[in-house]
Structures are given as structure tokens and as C-alpha cells.
Amino acid sequence: TTDDPILREVDQALAEDKTATEFKKNLPLIIGAAIAVIAGVGGYQAWQANKAAAAEKASLAYQGAIDAGEGDEAEKQLAAVADGDGGYAQIARMQLAGEHASHGEKDKALSLYREVYGASGGSKRLKDLARIRAAYLSVADGRDAVISDIGTLETDASALGHYAREILALASLRAKDFQTAETLFLKAASDLTAPE
């Protein structure tokens, strides 16, 4: 029984030596993992800071273009913002498209609206609005052009979905498909959720 504490101490010393040896053996891996985690966190924070700085820069450029009012200089500034990426670029494209539409430059406006709703980024709401505006402009080009611009918005339950169906009814009327136009208009008139 006097040997038990000594044997326990020897076993404990051997276990500590084994743990120390394992730790020394794995120390480079542990240090490497810690460095990788620190570098990853630092990289992510730098990316976030760059993203915030780019958004602030785009915001200021967009506001500068809006403050410039109307004219060639304002249009140049909006075009510079629209050439970028992100939400402000999409909004600038919408603004430019509206300017082109108001000056009778339908093709330029349509191109910009289609660019907005065809982009991979950006909000769904902005894309849907671009689809509606493009569809209104493309009514004169025929029902197929309207259907192409509307996309799946025709089945949307939102207010924009109602406008999409109204545009399709107008395109049907223009195509002399009076039955489809009447059906769509009557359906819109009887729908209690449709905007006034």
C-alpha cells in the first residue's frame, strides 16, 4: 500500500510528459490555426470597412448628382454613379432612365430599366419597379415586349402585380385582343385588393 502513491505519482508524471510531448508536437498546428483565425477576422473587418467606405462614396456621388439639378453636368454625374456597382448604381440607372423617358428617348430608357431588372444584385422591389416602368414604355412595341418586361410579376400579389396585369390588359387592348383585355380589366375592377 505504500507503493500506491509512488506509482500514482510516476503514472501522473508519465502522463504529464506525454501531454507535454503531444503539445510540443502539435504547437505549430495550434499557432497556425490561431494565426489563420486572426487573419480571417482581420480580413473580414477590412472587407466590411472597404464596403462601407465604397457605399458612403457612392452615396455622396449620387447626392452630388441630384444636387446638380438638371442638364448635362447632372446627367454626367448620374452616369458616373450608374457605372458602378451596388444599390446606388441601380438607383442612378433608374434616375437616368426616367430622365431619358421624359425626353422621349425610349430606347435608352428601356435599356437602362432592363439593365436594372436583369442585374444579379439589387433589391427585388427596385427590380420590380424597373420591370413596371419598362413594360409601360414597351406597350407600343407589342404584347410580347410587355410580357418579356413583366416577367413573373404578373402573378405577384403585391400592388406592383396589379399594375403588371393592368399593363398586360393595355397591351392586349392595343393588340386588338379585346376579349383578353376585357377579362383582365374586369378582373382588376372586381379585385378588392387592387389599388384605386
N, C-alpha and C positions, 0 to 999 in steps of 0.2 A: 504494500500500500504506500510505502514511502517513495516508490519509484513512479507512481502515477503522476504527481505534479511535475516531476522532472520530464517524464515522457510527454506530458501535455505541453510543456514549455518548448521542448525540442520540436514537437509537431507544429506548434504555433510559429516558431522561428523559421521552420522549413516553408510553411505556408506563406509567411511574410516575404521570404526570399523569392519564392515562386511568383508572388504577386508583383514584387518589385521588378523581377526579370521580365514578366509579361508587360508591365507598364513601360519599361525602358524599350522593349521590343516594339511596342505599338505607339510610342511617343511621337514619331514623325507623322503617323497617320492622324493622331489626335490633333496635333498642331496644324497639319494641312487642312483638316476639316474645319477647325476654328477659323483659320485664315479665309477659307472659302466662304464660310457663313458671313464673316465680317465684310469681305469684298462684295458679296451678293447684296447685303443690306446697304452698303455704301453706294453700289451701282444703282440700286433701285431708287434710293433717295436722290441721287444725281439726275436720274431719268425723270423723276417726278418734278424736280426743280426746273429742269430744262423745258418740260412740258408746260409748266405753269408760266414760265417766262415767255414761251412762244405764244401761249394763249393771251397773255397780257399785251404782248407786242401786236398781235392780230387785232385785239380789241381796240387799242389806241389807233391803229391804222384805219380800222373801219370807222371809228368815231370821227377821225380826221376827214375821211372821205364824205361822211354825212354832213359834217360841219361846213365842208367846202361848197355845199349847195348844189346847184345845177351847172351844167356846162362841161366843156372838155376836160378841165382840170379835175373836177369831181369824178367824171367817168374814168379818167386815167387812174385815179387813186383807188376807185372801186375795183377796176380791172386788176390792179396790183394785188389787192387783198384776195380777189377771186382766184388768182393764180396759185394761191397757197393751198394748204390742207386744213382740215378741221371745220368746226362749226361756223366760224366767221367767214371762211371762204365760201361755204354753201349759202350763207345769208347774203353775202355780197353778190353771188351769182343770181340769186333771186331778185335782188335790188336792180342789178343791171338788166336782167330780163324784163322787169317791169318798165324800166326806162326805155328799152328798145321797143316794147309793145306799145307804149304811149306815143312813140314817134313813128308808128306804122312799120317798124322793122320786124315783121312777124317771124321771119326765118331765124334771125339772130336770137330773138326771144325764145322761140321754140327750142333752139339748140341748147340754150342755157338751162331752160326748165328741164329738158330731157337729161342734161348732164347732172343736174341736182338729183332727180329721182333715180338715175341709173348708177349713182356713186355707191361704193361699198360702205362708206361711213355716213355719218349724219343721222339725225333723228327721223323716226318714221313719220312723225307729224309734218315735218318740213318736206319730206319726200312726197307725202300725200298731197300737200298743198301745191307742190310743183306739178304733180300729175293733173290736178284740177285746172290749174292755170294753163297748162299745155293743152289740155283737152278743149278748153274754151277757145283757144286760138286755132286749134286744128279742126273745128267744126266745118269750116269752109273747105277743108281738104277731103272731106268724106267720112262716112261712118267708120271705115276700117282704121283711119288715122286716130279717130276718137277712141275706139276700142283699144288700140295699141297704147295710147297715152293713159287711159283709165286703168288698164291692168286689172288687178284683183280688187280694186277699190269699189267696183260696182256692187260687190257683195258685202261691203263693210257696213256695220250697223251704226256707225258714227254719223255726225252731221255731214261730214265730207262724203260719205257714202250716198247720202240723199242727193247731194249736188252732182255726184258722178252719174247717178241714174237720170237726173234731170238733163244733163248734157247728152247722155245717150238718147233720151227722148227727142231732144232738139236735133241731134244728128239724124235720127230716124225720120223726123218730120222733113228735114232738108233733103233726105234721100227719097222722099215721097213714099215712104213706108208708113202710111197713115195709121194702119192697124196697130203696129208696134208702138208708134208714138202715142196713140190714144191710150193703149194699155198702160204704158209707163206713166203718163200724166195722170190718169185716173187712180192708179195705184199710189202715186205720190200725194194726190189730193185727199185720199181716204186714210192715209197713214198718219195717225195721231202723233207719232214721234218725229215727223218731218218738220224741219224749220219752216217758219212762216214765209 
